[in-house]
Amino acid sequence: MKVRFHKTLYLKTAIDEAIVAFEDAADMTRSSETGHTVVDIRPRDPHEDADEVAGEFMNYVLGGTIAKRGNQ
């Protein structure tokens, strides 16, 4: 499942930290498109719901972005 994060809204560092935090739960590949950072998420457990993992990942990125922007 691919999720897109608009580069003007989400911090790259928050995305990077989320990838590290979720490395046990999913294999992830980050790429770039015009205006977006794209993360391809593939749960390691075949019984895990990809939508649920992606949702948790997106929440983690959002939380990290909010926290970091609050510290600027």
PyMOL commands that set and color helices and strands:
alter all, ss='L'
color gray80, all
select helices_A, chain A and resi 12-21+50-70
alter helices_A, ss='H'
color red, helices_A
select strands_A, chain A and resi 2-6+26-33+36-43
alter strands_A, ss='S'
color yellow, strands_A
deselect
rebuild
show_as cartoon
